[in-house]
Amino acid sequence: MARLMRLGRRLARALTDTYRPERHYMRGPGPKWRAKHGAA
């Protein structure tokens, strides 16, 4: 029964996890890079 509860918690956490790393990392050059290299 405890294993089933752990599985349920893990499943609920996986389905409700709103953290998406791709939204925060590697979005392209920032303003300092653009200032240094031009607006190209």
C-alpha positions as CSV (number, residue, x, y, z in Angstrom):
1,M,0.0,0.0,0.0
2,A,2.8,2.4,0.8
3,R,4.4,1.8,-2.6
4,L,1.1,2.6,-4.3
5,M,0.9,5.9,-2.3
6,R,4.4,6.8,-3.3
7,L,3.6,6.1,-6.9
8,G,0.5,8.2,-6.7
9,R,2.4,11.2,-5.2
10,R,5.1,10.9,-7.8
11,L,2.5,10.8,-10.6
12,A,0.6,13.8,-9.2
13,R,3.9,15.8,-8.8
14,A,4.9,14.9,-12.4
15,L,1.5,16.0,-13.8
16,T,1.4,19.3,-11.9
17,D,5.0,20.3,-12.3
18,T,5.0,23.7,-14.0
19,Y,8.8,24.2,-14.1
20,R,10.0,24.1,-17.6
21,P,13.8,24.7,-18.0
22,E,13.5,25.5,-21.6
23,R,11.6,28.7,-20.7
24,H,14.5,29.9,-18.6
25,Y,17.7,28.8,-20.3
26,M,19.2,29.3,-23.7
27,R,16.9,32.0,-25.0
28,G,19.5,33.5,-27.2
29,P,21.8,36.5,-26.8
30,G,21.0,39.1,-24.2
31,P,21.2,42.8,-24.2
32,K,24.9,43.0,-23.3
33,W,25.8,40.7,-26.2
34,R,23.7,42.9,-28.5
35,A,25.3,46.1,-27.2
36,K,28.7,44.6,-27.9
37,H,28.0,43.0,-31.3
38,G,25.5,45.4,-32.7
39,A,21.8,44.8,-33.3
40,A,22.4,42.2,-36.0
